[in-house]
């Protein structure tokens, strides 16, 4: 009897909750009318392309993408992707690219933020200089670094040969073994200022009273950092790492402009491979299936990002 009563009460709460939501929508119908045009635009430019990409991933499409000639093949595109050696190589490249760029850029930005948090002459000028890689155009930076790495005219190769450290200029982006690390260096150079700015903002929230109290108690610089500073930066660190990971996973400009995925697919990551499949080989169905996998991965990262933000809001509310 108690169980039946509990189920009835739970059902009543659900129904009342639904009616409460509908009542709220009806009471604020004028407010929803104001945002209705924006919602319609979002459905056209965001929701429909997502739906169409998912639909297209189940079809075999002709090169000209004539919709009347496409053929439904179910999950064959996904099977083709998951059984392809190129897919696993590109996935490995993507993991190395994402993890290497994210972690090294974060550590370098964190260390730079700690160094710039101290007062010294010229700190403002140094901050402005270090932000330049982040604000410069990614396209311009890619072409600049492409010339820096050039095997015949690059400045790095010329310096190494001039100092006698190499007999000939090295092939940074023309070699299968060095192309991906070389691109990661460029990506880190562009992204570490973002991590630096985020961590500098986080350092402003660390209470000076706690640091002084720890210093009076005899705590060393490392102990003050580990037990006082770092716990206050845990949330902003999580958000920064997730933002960098999402940006790197979806990064396109640097690898495509500098190498186009070559040589021999050694620098292809998911986003560049999808672009080549779609607009190079015109394999729209396979490229759509790739895009769905990329979308699911980014949604997963976005979920953890939203959870991190929600955790920050709860902590600020409890404080």
C-alpha positions in Angstrom: 0.0 0.0 0.0 2.8 2.4 0.9 4.6 1.6 -2.4 1.5 2.3 -4.4 0.9 5.5 -2.6 4.6 6.5 -3.2 4.2 5.8 -6.9 1.1 7.8 -7.1 2.7 10.8 -5.4 5.7 10.6 -7.7 3.4 10.5 -10.8 1.5 13.5 -9.4 4.7 15.4 -8.9 5.9 14.7 -12.4 2.6 15.8 -13.9 2.5 18.9 -11.7 6.1 19.7 -12.8 5.1 19.4 -16.4 2.1 21.6 -16.0 4.2 24.0 -14.1 6.6 24.3 -17.0 3.8 24.7 -19.5 2.2 27.4 -17.2 5.5 29.2 -17.0 5.9 29.2 -20.8 2.4 30.4 -21.3 2.8 33.2 -18.7 6.0 34.4 -20.4 4.8 33.8 -24.0 5.5 37.5 -24.9 9.2 37.0 -23.8 9.5 33.9 -25.9 8.0 35.8 -28.9 10.9 38.3 -28.7 13.5 35.5 -29.0 11.6 33.5 -31.5 13.4 35.0 -34.5 16.8 34.2 -33.0 15.6 30.6 -32.3 14.4 30.3 -35.9 17.8 31.5 -37.3 19.6 29.0 -35.0 17.4 26.2 -36.3 18.2 27.2 -39.9 22.0 27.7 -39.5 22.8 25.2 -36.8 20.1 22.5 -36.2 19.4 21.8 -39.9 23.0 21.4 -40.9 23.6 19.0 -38.0 20.5 17.0 -38.9 21.5 16.9 -42.6 25.0 15.8 -41.8 23.7 12.9 -39.7 21.3 11.9 -42.4 24.0 12.1 -45.1 26.3 9.9 -43.1 23.9 6.9 -43.9 24.1 7.4 -47.7 26.5 6.8 -50.5 26.8 10.0 -52.5 28.0 10.6 -56.0 30.9 13.1 -56.5 28.6 15.9 -57.7 26.3 15.5 -54.6 23.2 15.2 -56.7 20.7 14.3 -54.0 18.5 12.3 -56.3 21.4 9.9 -56.9 22.4 9.2 -53.3 21.9 5.6 -52.1 21.0 4.5 -48.5 23.7 2.2 -47.2 23.0 2.3 -43.4 26.1 2.1 -41.2 28.5 1.2 -44.1 30.2 4.6 -44.0 31.0 4.1 -40.3 32.2 0.6 -40.9 34.5 1.9 -43.7 35.9 4.5 -41.3 36.5 2.2 -38.3 38.1 -0.5 -40.5 40.4 2.0 -42.3 44.1 2.1 -41.4 44.1 5.8 -42.3 41.4 6.5 -39.8 43.4 5.1 -36.9 46.6 6.9 -38.0 44.7 10.2 -38.2 43.1 9.5 -34.8 46.5 8.8 -33.3 47.8 12.1 -34.9 44.7 13.9 -33.5 45.4 12.6 -30.0 49.1 13.5 -30.1 48.2 17.0 -31.5 45.4 17.6 -28.9 47.2 16.3 -25.8 50.6 17.7 -26.7 49.4 21.1 -27.6 46.9 21.4 -24.7 49.2 20.2 -21.9 52.4 21.9 -22.9 50.5 25.2 -23.7 48.8 25.1 -20.3 52.0 24.3 -18.4 53.9 27.0 -20.2 51.1 29.5 -19.8 50.8 28.7 -16.1 54.5 29.1 -15.5 54.5 32.4 -17.4 51.5 33.6 -15.4 53.3 32.8 -12.1 56.4 34.6 -13.3 54.4 37.7 -14.4 52.4 37.7 -11.2 55.4 39.2 -9.3 56.1 42.9 -9.4 59.1 43.9 -11.5 60.2 46.7 -13.9 58.8 46.3 -17.4 56.1 43.7 -16.4 53.4 45.4 -18.4 55.6 45.6 -21.6 56.5 41.9 -21.3 52.8 41.0 -20.9 51.9 42.9 -24.0 54.7 41.2 -26.0 53.7 37.7 -24.8 50.1 38.3 -25.9 51.2 39.0 -29.5 51.2 35.3 -30.7 47.6 34.9 -29.5 46.2 38.0 -31.2 48.0 37.6 -34.5 46.0 36.0 -37.3 46.4 32.2 -37.4 46.7 32.3 -41.2 49.5 34.9 -41.1 51.2 32.9 -38.3 51.0 29.7 -40.4 52.6 31.3 -43.4 55.3 32.9 -41.3 56.2 29.7 -39.6 56.1 27.8 -42.9 58.9 30.1 -44.1 60.7 29.8 -40.8 60.7 26.0 -41.2 61.5 26.1 -44.9 64.3 23.6 -45.7 66.1 25.9 -48.1 65.3 29.5 -47.0 64.2 29.0 -43.4 65.9 31.0 -40.7 66.2 28.1 -38.3 68.0 26.0 -40.8 70.3 28.9 -41.7 71.2 29.5 -38.1 71.9 25.8 -37.4 74.1 25.6 -40.5 75.8 28.9 -39.7 76.6 27.7 -36.2 78.0 24.4 -37.4 75.3 22.4 -35.7 74.0 20.9 -38.9 75.5 20.1 -42.3 72.3 21.0 -44.1 69.0 22.6 -43.1 66.7 20.1 -41.5 63.3 19.2 -43.1 61.0 20.2 -40.3 57.7 19.9 -42.2 58.8 17.8 -45.1 59.7 14.8 -43.0 57.2 12.2 -41.7 59.1 12.0 -38.4 59.3 15.7 -37.6 56.2 17.3 -39.2 53.7 16.7 -36.4 56.0 17.9 -33.6 56.9 20.9 -35.6 53.3 21.8 -36.0 52.6 21.3 -32.3 55.4 23.8 -31.6 53.6 26.4 -33.7 50.3 25.7 -32.0 51.8 25.9 -28.6 53.4 29.3 -29.5 50.0 30.6 -30.5 48.0 29.2 -27.6 50.1 29.5 -24.4 49.2 33.3 -24.1 45.6 32.3 -23.7 46.5 29.9 -20.9 48.7 32.7 -19.4 45.8 35.2 -19.4 43.4 32.7 -17.8 45.8 31.7 -15.1 46.8 35.4 -14.4 43.1 36.1 -13.9 42.9 33.2 -11.5 45.9 34.3 -9.6 44.1 37.5 -8.8 41.6 35.6 -6.8 44.1 33.9 -4.4 43.7 35.6 -1.0 46.8 37.4 0.0 45.9 36.9 3.7 46.2 33.2 3.3 49.6 33.5 1.6 50.9 35.8 4.3 49.6 33.5 7.1 51.3 30.5 5.5 54.5 32.4 5.2 54.3 33.4 8.8 53.8 29.8 9.8 57.0 28.9 8.0 55.7 27.4 4.8 58.2 27.4 1.9 57.4 28.9 -1.5 56.5 25.5 -2.9 54.3 24.7 0.1 52.5 28.0 -0.3 51.9 27.3 -4.0 50.8 23.7 -3.5 48.6 24.2 -0.4 47.2 27.7 -1.0 47.6 28.9 -4.6 47.0 25.8 -6.6 43.7 24.8 -4.8 42.3 28.2 -5.7 43.3 27.7 -9.3 41.9 24.2 -9.7 38.6 25.3 -11.3 40.1 27.9 -13.7 42.7 25.3 -14.6 40.0 22.8 -15.5 38.1 25.3 -17.6 41.3 26.4 -19.4 42.4 22.9 -20.2 39.0 22.0 -21.6 38.8 25.1 -23.7 42.3 24.4 -25.1 41.4 20.8 -25.7 38.2 21.7 -27.6 40.0 24.3 -29.7 42.9 21.9 -30.5 40.6 19.0 -31.4 38.8 21.3 -33.8 41.9 23.1 -35.0 42.2 23.4 -38.8 44.2 26.5 -40.0 47.7 25.7 -38.9 48.0 22.0 -40.1 46.1 22.7 -43.3 48.0 25.8 -44.4 51.4 24.5 -43.4 51.3 21.0 -44.7 47.8 20.1 -46.0 48.0 16.9 -44.0 51.2 15.7 -45.6 53.6 14.2 -46.1 51.9 10.8 -46.3 49.1 11.7 -43.9 51.6 12.3 -41.2 50.1 15.6 -40.1 46.4 14.9 -40.9 44.1 15.3 -37.9 40.4 14.7 -37.9 39.2 18.1 -39.1 41.7 18.3 -42.0 41.0 14.8 -43.1 37.3 15.5 -43.1 37.9 18.6 -45.2 40.0 16.6 -47.7 37.4 13.8 -47.9 34.6 16.2 -48.5 36.1 18.9 -50.7 39.1 17.1 -52.1 37.8 13.6 -52.9 34.1 14.5 -52.7 33.2 11.6 -50.6 30.4 13.4 -48.8 28.9 10.4 -47.0 32.1 9.3 -45.5 33.0 12.8 -44.6 29.6 13.3 -42.9 30.2 10.1 -40.9 33.6 11.5 -39.8 31.8 14.7 -38.9 29.3 12.9 -36.7 32.1 11.2 -34.8 33.9 14.6 -34.4 30.6 16.2 -33.2 30.1 13.5 -30.6 33.6 13.9 -29.3 33.3 17.7 -29.1 29.9 17.3 -27.3 31.6 15.1 -24.8 34.2 17.7 -24.1 31.5 20.3 -24.0 29.7 18.3 -21.4 32.7 18.3 -19.1 33.2 22.0 -19.7 29.6 22.8 -18.7 30.1 20.6 -15.6 33.2 22.5 -14.7 31.4 25.9 -15.1 28.5 24.6 -13.0 30.9 23.5 -10.3 32.4 27.0 -10.2 29.0 28.6 -9.9 28.1 26.2 -7.0 31.3 27.0 -5.2 30.8 30.8 -5.6 27.2 30.5 -4.4 28.2 28.5 -1.3 31.0 31.0 -0.6 
